[in-house]
Amino acid sequence: MVSERGLEVLKVIVQDYVASREPVGSKSIVERHTFGVSAATIRNDMALLEDEDLIVAPHTSSGRVPTDKGYRLFVDQLADLRPLTAAQRQAIDRFLGESVDLEDVLARTVRLLSQLTRQVAIVQYPSLASAKVRHIELVPLSSTKLMTVFIVDTGGVEQRVLEVQPLDDDFVAELRARLNSALVGLPLADAARTLDGFASLFPVDRQPIVEPVVAAILEQLLANRQDKLVMAGAATLARSEQDFSIYPVLEAIEEQVTLLRLIGEMQIDGGVVAASIGRENAVFGLAEASVLTSGYTASGGSLGRLGVLGPTRMDYSSNMVAVRAVARYLTRHLGEP
């Protein structure tokens, strides 16, 4: 059983190790922190922490570093989550407020989160399990070229440009109206079923025009149903963490399905920030990394996740505050009609 002072010793070991990247000894703890006890007493506390597998000696020295179990206890019980400053909140609000669409706001979000934490930032597109078709637009670009624009109620927009048989404006208007009448308000799965056989509702001479348009919209619909991630910060992490193996992280970034599975299995309730630390990520090939994630809500109630990925020796308190704050701002921004 770890004493209250032992927990405080663990807390300062985590904080000092994250700040200095050097093993922390009893002498430096006494010099840097006010415990009111001798270095010998702190050494005894550290010995008990070591017995509990909360800290470990990385080599033959008097210093100790946190274990994955130590980081876990720190995150669960000891992390001090202070709110962001007013200036930081205003900067986030202003930066995200300048975005023009869903693609832009998610790109801005990962850049911002990476800058705040100096970790790899990840944002999942809103889950479209409950998304519905908002609008379909057909834009003639020439007599034989057409742009299809597919919009869902979460803010997602997909565009395609396709070659078609010669068009006339009246038929484009008719096709646009019939597509919107048939699809707007439908969940994506229902919309896909509705498109099956849609071209057969038109005269035979018009079907060669309708069929490629329907195929393009079906592609756009299916693209919106896929889970996708936006990421930023790998280069920053590689530059700042010379003693951390970046290669498993780069592999996870390349294989987005791995990160989608990882963050999808993390439990997030009530806007909290969840942490998956070190060996807890071994099955995903990230045994030396930690992931912090929280959820956000987009328009229509669709859900997504965002977070950061970096070494186990990260500033959990500051990073958790940043993840929580950005998730809240993203919810507010995307939740606006």
N, C-alpha and C positions, 0 to 999 in steps of 0.2 A: 504494500500500500504506500503510495507516494504522499508525503506530507504536503501541507499547503506551501511551506517554504520551498520544498523540492519542486513543486509545480512552477513557482516563480523563478527558480534557478533554471529550469527547462526553458521557460519563456525567454529569459535573457540569452541563453545559449543559442536558441533559434534566431533571435533577432540579431545578436552580435555576429553569428556565423554568416547569416545572409548579407549583412553589411560589409564584413571584412573578408569573407571567403577563407578565413583562417580558423583552424581549430581553436576552441575557447577553453582557457584554463582558469583555475580557481583564483589565481592572482589577479588576472585581468577583470574577473567578475567583481572582486572586492574593490578594485580601483575604480571601476566604471559605474558601479551600482551601489546603492545604499541598503545593504542588508543588516548592518549592525552586528555582524558576527565575523569571526576570523576566517582566514583562508582555509585553515584546517577543517573548520565546520562545513564550509562550502565543498571541500573535497569529499567529506563524508556524504553530503547530499548528492554529489555527482556519482559517487560509488553506488548509491542506492538507485539512482536513475539508470546507471549502466546495468545493474542487476535486473532491472525491469525492461531491458532492451530498448530504452528510450534514447540513449546516447551511446556513442562508441568511439574508441580511439582509432583514428584512421591509420596511424603508424606509431612508432615508439616516441611519444611525446606526452607532455602533461595535458595537452588540449583534447577536447572532445567535440564531436559533431553530432547533430541529431540523426537518428535512424528514421526510416519511413514511419515506424510506430510512433516515434517522438513527434514527427510532423503531424501525424494524425491526431494525437492528443492535443497538440498546440491548436490546430484548426478547430477541433471540436469544442475545446474548453477555454483556450487562452487567447485566441486572436482578438485584438482590439479593433473593432470596426468603427472607426470614426467617420462621420459624414464628410463629403467633399466640401471644400471651401466654396464660398459664394462665387468667387472668380472662376473656379473650375466648373461649377454648375452652369454659369452663364456661357462659358466657352463651349461646353458640350451642346447646350441648347442652340447657340448661334450656328455652330458648325453643322449639326444635323438639320437645322431649320433651313439651310441653304440648298438642300437636296431637291431634285426636280422630279424624281420618280423612285420606285422601289429599288431598281438596280443601283441608282445613285446613292440612296440612303444606306443601303447595305455596304456598298463600297466605302462610303465615308465612315460607317460604323467600325469596320475592321481597321481602317487606318487610324482612327481616333483611339480605339482600344489598344492597339499595338503601341502607339505613342505614349499612352498613359502608363502602360505596364512594362514595355520593352520585352514582351513575350510575343509568341505567335498568336494572333487573334483570329478567331473563327466565328462565323455567323451562319446559321442555317436559314435557308429560305423558309418563309412561313409554311407550315404543313398545310397541304391543300385537301386533306381528307374531307373537310366540310366546305371547301371553296365552291363558288358558283360562277357561272358565266355572267359577266356584267354587260359586255357589248362586243360586237363584231363589226369591224369597219373594212370596207373594200375601197381601195384608192386606185383608180386607173392612172397608170404612169405613161401609157401610150396605148395605141389601138390594140396591141398584142401583149402588153405587160401590165400586171396587176399586183398591188401590194395588199396582203391580208394582214389585218391587225386583230389580235385576239386578246381580250382584257378580262381578267377575273376580279372578283370583288375584294381580293386581298391586295390589289394594286399591281399584280404581275401583268406584264405586257410582253407578248411574243409577236414578232413580225416575220413575214416571208414575202419574197418577191418571186413571181412565177410568170413563165411565158404561157399564154393562152391563145386560143383562136380569136380572130378579130372580134372586138367588143363594141357594143353601143351603150351609151350612157343609161338609156331607159332600162336595159336588161340588168346592168350592174346595180341600179337602184332597186329593181325588183328582187334580185338575188340577195342583196344586203337586207332588205326588209323581211324576206322569208326566213333567212338564217337567224336574224334576231328574234323574230316571232317564235321560231321553233326552239331556240337554245337559251335565250336570256332567262336567268333565274334558275336554271337547272344545275344540280351538282355535276361535276366533271364526268363522273362515270355514266350518269344518265345522258349527258350531252353526247358522249361517244356513241352510245347505243342509238340515239336519235339520228346521228349522222349516217348510220348504216342504212343504205338504200335511199338516202335523201335525194340523190341525183335522179333516181327513177321517177320522182314526182314531177319532173319537167318533161316537156316534149323531147322526142328523140333527137331532133336537130340541135337542141340546147345542151343535151347531156355531156357532150365532149368538152363544153366550157365549164359546166358545173363540177364535173368529176375532179379535175385537178385542184379546183378551189376547195372542195370538200376534203380532199386528201391533205392539202396544206393546213387547213384548220384542224384536222385530226392530229397532225404532227404537232401543231402548236399546243393543242389540248394535252397530249401525252407528255410533252416537254414540261408543262406546268405541273403535272402529277408527280414528277420525279423529285426526290430529295436532292438538294444541292447545297454546297457550302461555298462561302466566300471567305478567303483567308488573306492575311497580310502579316509581315513582320519576320519572316524566316531569315532574311539577310541581317536584320538588326540583332536577332538572337544569335546568329552565327558569329557576328563580330564581337558581341559583348560576353559570350560564354565560351571562352577558349578551352576550358577544362570540361566541357559538356559535349557528349557525342551528339551532333546534330543529325546524323544520318538516319536513325530510326524515325525522327520527327519528319524529315524530308520524305521518307518512304510513306509515312502515314498521310502526309499532305497529298502526295501523288495518288494514293489509294483512298479516295475520300470515303469510300464505304466503311473503312476501318474507323475513322473518326465519327462518322454518323452512328455506327453501332455503339461506340464508346459513350458518346454524349447522350445517346438515346437510352442507354441503360442506367444512367445516373439519375437518382431520384431528386426531383426539384419540386418543392411544395411551397405555396404561399410567397413566391418571390425570393426565396432564400438562394444562396449560392452554394452549390454542392462541390465537393472536392474529391478527386480520385488521385491517390498519391502513390508514386513509385511502383512497388511490387503489385499493388492493386491493379495496375495496368499491364502486367506481364503478358496476359493472354492476347493483348493487342500489340505486342512488340515494343512497349513503351515503359519498360520496368524502371528506367532512370528518369522518367518524366512525370509531371503532375498536370492535371487538367482541372480547371475551375470553370463551372458553367452555371448559367441561370436561364430562365425562360422569359420570353416576351410574347405579347399578344398583338396581332395585327388586326386590321379591320375585318369584320365578319366573324371575329372570335377565333381565327386560325392561330396556331401556336408555332413558335420557333424557339431555337436555343442559340445562345451566344456564350463565348467564354474565351479563355486563354490556355495555351499549352506551352510548357517550359520545363526547366530543370526542377527537381524536387527542392533544390535550394533556391526558392523564390521568395519574394516578399508577399507572403500570403495575405497579411492584413490589408496592405495597400491594394493588391490586385483584386481581392474580393470586394473591396469597396468600389473599385473602378468597374468591375463586372456588374455589380448590383446597380450602380448608378446608370450606366449606359443602357442596361436592360430596361430600366424604368423609363428613361428618356425615349428609347426606341418604341416602347409600348405606347407612350403618350403621342409620339409623332405619327406612328402608323395607325393608331386607333382613331385619329381624327377623320371625320368624313370628308 
